[in-house]
Amino acid sequence: MECNKLFEQIENCIDQKRFREAKELLSDMEPIDIAEGLERDLSPARLVFYFRLLPKDLAVEVFELLDIEEQERFLQHATDDEVKEMIEEMSDDDRTELFDELPATTVKRLLQKLSPEERKLANTLLGYPQDSAGRIMTPEYIDLKAHMTAEAALVRIRQKARSKETIYTCCVTDEGRHLLGMVELEDLILADPQTEVLDIMDGGPVSVPTTADQEEAAQLISRYDLHTLPVVDRENRLVGIITFDDILDVVEEEATEDFERMAGIEPVEEDYLDAGLLTVARKRFIWLIICIVAEALTSTVLKHYSPIVQRVVSLTFFVPLLIGTGGNAGTQAATLMIRGMTVGEVQWRDLGRIILRETTTGLLLGSALGLLGVARAWMIGTGTAVAWTVAAAVTLIVLLGNLAGTLLPLLARAVRLDPAIMSGPLITTVVDVCGLIVYFELAGVFIGLN
Amino acid sequence: MECNKLFEQIENCIDQKRFREAKELLSDMEPIDIAEGLERDLSPARLVFYFRLLPKDLAVEVFELLDIEEQERFLQHATDDEVKEMIEEMSDDDRTELFDELPATTVKRLLQKLSPEERKLANTLLGYPQDSAGRIMTPEYIDLKAHMTAEAALVRIRQKARSKETIYTCCVTDEGRHLLGMVELEDLILADPQTEVLDIMDGGPVSVPTTADQEEAAQLISRYDLHTLPVVDRENRLVGIITFDDILDVVEEEATEDFERMAGIEPVEEDYLDAGLLTVARKRFIWLIICIVAEALTSTVLKHYSPIVQRVVSLTFFVPLLIGTGGNAGTQAATLMIRGMTVGEVQWRDLGRIILRETTTGLLLGSALGLLGVARAWMIGTGTAVAWTVAAAVTLIVLLGNLAGTLLPLLARAVRLDPAIMSGPLITTVVDVCGLIVYFELAGVFIGLN
């Protein structure tokens, strides 16, 4: 809100050619607030003009935070020199992210503008797999040697600081660039100036290979409360670092992916409103099709039991209630299980305990809900036999839902799939088909029509 | 795996009284790995003994990372002096978290053991609301004055470093402890030693009040890529800081809460396997009850339409398929919408666009699935009238599910509830009831039985 007003004021200044004032107002703002302000459908000329008003460092920071659409518009409408300067000055990790999204021909053209050194780097980073640690790292780390004194290390840090992602955690490498340890700036400052880095550093530090999934990097940073995670190649040579601020984005991205999978949607890359309507429809369609094809089995089941249904029509009254409740219990159990696996609370060795636990919970919840079912059947006046059928069916179907919700994600993991694909929709479908069979078999027993 | 082996080795050393070797092995491990090793049902005496083997600083770090159960066991079985030292040395934020979980009488007894200064602090922190910024902050920040030189600031930082949570971002306050700005250690190091802090600091920094929700603090840290977020009281006086490593836990906690809510489970505080069976059952029961009571309406609907059903029994064959598919579409739409709102992509001003978008998607998906429905009906041999009824019903019910999934979370937000309470189970239930009415009304039109 406040930012919106500020931007109106700045727009006024620009319209009235009071550029110095506009400049001052902009320099006091946070980069992300400026970036969001620039995402309000400005004309391309105005967008580029804003960047001319910003001090150089701030301009680069703001550009890094822009949406891809705005970044593209800037690159199309700025002068050649401006484009060159911008992409040369960007952080390596942000540049990789930008190049990832741009059309290949544009990337090729932009790579030509880079200095040979930066071009080589950009090409290397683009060579790592999508969503890998190599893809999100930056090679802008400070490296120290083990036999430097703390004093010499501080001198080196002062010299190198400007062009580096962070100076708070430095990497210690040998002559062959192999990672030996990590050292905290805090420890360097507090140490006796003549101490060797070797004696202060954390040897054998946690690191991640370039090919590891970004989620693994996020988990390591979170588990060990790291500020900086070193990334190494197959020979344990240091190639880059990932810092904590990149990880918050990864965590959010991965959570969104899990939410989507669990609702039976293939992960959508873009933001909700930026994603194409057809893209989203397609990502939803796949699971809807799988489920409707599986659900088609319920018609076969119902047709099979139609002789009972024709004689006791009131049996059908409870079909949605039964399968709905079973599906709900299944969704709940699956969510608890999948989330437990994702955050690493649930392990294979707990399997026996989990099954016992979910069976008990299922029977407990099932019988309590069964009582409600029988009450409902009596209310509607179906007679005792149907009422008892409903009660027994609710109990068993809730148990069924619970076990399906618990075991299917475990099964997925056993065959090395993401447990989250055992989504609510899929589990609901399984419970629907099995639940109906249970219900009508029970009806056969209680009503004696089979 | 590797840690497990290491622990076996350490256990062996202890059993054979080779304590020096055990000590050395332990000192080389990461605190979190030791903490997890100690969570393997050791005897209380052995647990306490491990802490005696650890160097003091490491012991405190490991203790902070232990589960509450193990922390309690240590506090019960360690000597009075050991307990006193441990809780005195703990970080303030970790101590608050521990005291939060302990029984009130234990907390009272422990507070008596603290030095008067720490006791006052602990009491203040415990006074802030649950899950608020005040509750997770630590007062262990470094404060500087605006007119100090960079050189003097660095001297002060060196003096104070040992007892502080971080030295990388320092707070600048006036005589009345009002927050004036934040300054990065990097900028202090790189500045001319005679520059005043005032000229280097970031004035008017982002801060959060003590009473703000911890989720808000997490969002600010993520949005502004902060290392350290200052926490202020109502008069803008600095009272503490929150650092990025606390935030990863908050983000994970909040995501788990959303997952649970969206599956119709009241948020469970504990880990999956630590939570009591009855607690989890209770948190699931509430929504199962709400849904089964609402689902009971489906029996009324079905009873109302039973004359049609009795004449055309094959109509019932498609009930689970129809409402299942509608529920799936609803769950998908709700997940996209709720997640979009949580990460801040969806705003009120987009309302018109969203409704248009979801109507189109609903019709698109619905008509595609409707074709499958009609195919299925023909396969099962129901005759043309029923087949067309099913096709039309699938289309409309998917549209209905889509709109319910989109609009109910928006409605929840409009009345200031967490959109995530519009969970899959709840939306499925709404779609079930409305979907059946749509289906049988369509049947009346197509088959002409009304």
Chai-1 contact restraints between the chains, C-beta under 6 A:
chainA,res_idxA,chainB,res_idxB,connection_type,confidence,min_distance_angstrom,max_distance_angstrom,comment,restraint_id
A,E30,B,Y224,contact,1.0,0.0,6.0,A-B,restraint_1
A,I32,B,R223,contact,1.0,0.0,6.0,A-B,restraint_2
A,A161,B,L190,contact,1.0,0.0,6.0,A-B,restraint_3
A,I167,B,E186,contact,1.0,0.0,6.0,A-B,restraint_4
A,Y168,B,Y168,contact,1.0,0.0,6.0,A-B,restraint_5
A,E186,B,I167,contact,1.0,0.0,6.0,A-B,restraint_6
A,L190,B,A161,contact,1.0,0.0,6.0,A-B,restraint_7
A,S222,B,L248,contact,1.0,0.0,6.0,A-B,restraint_8
A,R223,B,I32,contact,1.0,0.0,6.0,A-B,restraint_9
A,Y224,B,E30,contact,1.0,0.0,6.0,A-B,restraint_10
A,D225,B,D245,contact,1.0,0.0,6.0,A-B,restraint_11
A,F244,B,F244,contact,1.0,0.0,6.0,A-B,restraint_12
A,D245,B,D225,contact,1.0,0.0,6.0,A-B,restraint_13
A,L248,B,S222,contact,1.0,0.0,6.0,A-B,restraint_14
A,V251,B,V251,contact,1.0,0.0,6.0,A-B,restraint_15
A,A255,B,A255,contact,1.0,0.0,6.0,A-B,restraint_16
A,T256,B,R339,contact,1.0,0.0,6.0,A-B,restraint_17
A,F259,B,T335,contact,1.0,0.0,6.0,A-B,restraint_18
A,F259,B,R339,contact,1.0,0.0,6.0,A-B,restraint_19
A,A263,B,T331,contact,1.0,0.0,6.0,A-B,restraint_20
A,A263,B,Q332,contact,1.0,0.0,6.0,A-B,restraint_21
A,A263,B,T335,contact,1.0,0.0,6.0,A-B,restraint_22
A,G264,B,Q332,contact,1.0,0.0,6.0,A-B,restraint_23
A,I265,B,Q332,contact,1.0,0.0,6.0,A-B,restraint_24
A,D271,B,E345,contact,1.0,0.0,6.0,A-B,restraint_25
A,Y272,B,L336,contact,1.0,0.0,6.0,A-B,restraint_26
A,Y272,B,G340,contact,1.0,0.0,6.0,A-B,restraint_27
A,Y272,B,E345,contact,1.0,0.0,6.0,A-B,restraint_28
A,Y272,B,V346,contact,1.0,0.0,6.0,A-B,restraint_29
A,L277,B,R357,contact,1.0,0.0,6.0,A-B,restraint_30
A,A281,B,T361,contact,1.0,0.0,6.0,A-B,restraint_31
A,A281,B,L364,contact,1.0,0.0,6.0,A-B,restraint_32
A,A281,B,L365,contact,1.0,0.0,6.0,A-B,restraint_33
A,R284,B,Q332,contact,1.0,0.0,6.0,A-B,restraint_34
A,L288,B,N328,contact,1.0,0.0,6.0,A-B,restraint_35
A,C291,B,N328,contact,1.0,0.0,6.0,A-B,restraint_36
A,I292,B,T325,contact,1.0,0.0,6.0,A-B,restraint_37
A,I292,B,L369,contact,1.0,0.0,6.0,A-B,restraint_38
A,I292,B,L372,contact,1.0,0.0,6.0,A-B,restraint_39
A,E295,B,L321,contact,1.0,0.0,6.0,A-B,restraint_40
A,E295,B,G324,contact,1.0,0.0,6.0,A-B,restraint_41
A,A296,B,R376,contact,1.0,0.0,6.0,A-B,restraint_42
A,T298,B,P320,contact,1.0,0.0,6.0,A-B,restraint_43
A,T298,B,L321,contact,1.0,0.0,6.0,A-B,restraint_44
A,S299,B,F317,contact,1.0,0.0,6.0,A-B,restraint_45
A,S299,B,F318,contact,1.0,0.0,6.0,A-B,restraint_46
A,S299,B,I380,contact,1.0,0.0,6.0,A-B,restraint_47
A,L302,B,T316,contact,1.0,0.0,6.0,A-B,restraint_48
A,L302,B,F317,contact,1.0,0.0,6.0,A-B,restraint_49
A,K303,B,F317,contact,1.0,0.0,6.0,A-B,restraint_50
A,S306,B,V313,contact,1.0,0.0,6.0,A-B,restraint_51
A,Q310,B,V313,contact,1.0,0.0,6.0,A-B,restraint_52
A,V313,B,S306,contact,1.0,0.0,6.0,A-B,restraint_53
A,V313,B,Q310,contact,1.0,0.0,6.0,A-B,restraint_54
A,T316,B,L302,contact,1.0,0.0,6.0,A-B,restraint_55
A,T316,B,T316,contact,1.0,0.0,6.0,A-B,restraint_56
A,F317,B,S299,contact,1.0,0.0,6.0,A-B,restraint_57
A,F317,B,L302,contact,1.0,0.0,6.0,A-B,restraint_58
A,F317,B,K303,contact,1.0,0.0,6.0,A-B,restraint_59
A,F318,B,S299,contact,1.0,0.0,6.0,A-B,restraint_60
A,V319,B,V319,contact,1.0,0.0,6.0,A-B,restraint_61
A,P320,B,T298,contact,1.0,0.0,6.0,A-B,restraint_62
A,P320,B,I323,contact,1.0,0.0,6.0,A-B,restraint_63
A,P320,B,D432,contact,1.0,0.0,6.0,A-B,restraint_64
A,L321,B,E295,contact,1.0,0.0,6.0,A-B,restraint_65
A,L321,B,T298,contact,1.0,0.0,6.0,A-B,restraint_66
A,I323,B,P320,contact,1.0,0.0,6.0,A-B,restraint_67
A,G324,B,E295,contact,1.0,0.0,6.0,A-B,restraint_68
A,G324,B,D432,contact,1.0,0.0,6.0,A-B,restraint_69
A,T325,B,I292,contact,1.0,0.0,6.0,A-B,restraint_70
A,N328,B,L288,contact,1.0,0.0,6.0,A-B,restraint_71
A,N328,B,C291,contact,1.0,0.0,6.0,A-B,restraint_72
A,N328,B,P425,contact,1.0,0.0,6.0,A-B,restraint_73
A,T331,B,A263,contact,1.0,0.0,6.0,A-B,restraint_74
A,T331,B,G424,contact,1.0,0.0,6.0,A-B,restraint_75
A,Q332,B,A263,contact,1.0,0.0,6.0,A-B,restraint_76
A,Q332,B,G264,contact,1.0,0.0,6.0,A-B,restraint_77
A,Q332,B,I265,contact,1.0,0.0,6.0,A-B,restraint_78
A,Q332,B,R284,contact,1.0,0.0,6.0,A-B,restraint_79
A,T335,B,F259,contact,1.0,0.0,6.0,A-B,restraint_80
A,T335,B,A263,contact,1.0,0.0,6.0,A-B,restraint_81
A,L336,B,Y272,contact,1.0,0.0,6.0,A-B,restraint_82
A,R339,B,T256,contact,1.0,0.0,6.0,A-B,restraint_83
A,R339,B,F259,contact,1.0,0.0,6.0,A-B,restraint_84
A,G340,B,Y272,contact,1.0,0.0,6.0,A-B,restraint_85
A,E345,B,D271,contact,1.0,0.0,6.0,A-B,restraint_86
A,E345,B,Y272,contact,1.0,0.0,6.0,A-B,restraint_87
A,V346,B,Y272,contact,1.0,0.0,6.0,A-B,restraint_88
A,T361,B,A281,contact,1.0,0.0,6.0,A-B,restraint_89
A,L364,B,A281,contact,1.0,0.0,6.0,A-B,restraint_90
A,L365,B,A281,contact,1.0,0.0,6.0,A-B,restraint_91
A,L369,B,I292,contact,1.0,0.0,6.0,A-B,restraint_92
A,L372,B,I292,contact,1.0,0.0,6.0,A-B,restraint_93
A,R376,B,A296,contact,1.0,0.0,6.0,A-B,restraint_94
A,I380,B,S299,contact,1.0,0.0,6.0,A-B,restraint_95
A,G424,B,T331,contact,1.0,0.0,6.0,A-B,restraint_96
A,G424,B,G424,contact,1.0,0.0,6.0,A-B,restraint_97
A,P425,B,N328,contact,1.0,0.0,6.0,A-B,restraint_98
A,D432,B,P320,contact,1.0,0.0,6.0,A-B,restraint_99
A,D432,B,G324,contact,1.0,0.0,6.0,A-B,restraint_100
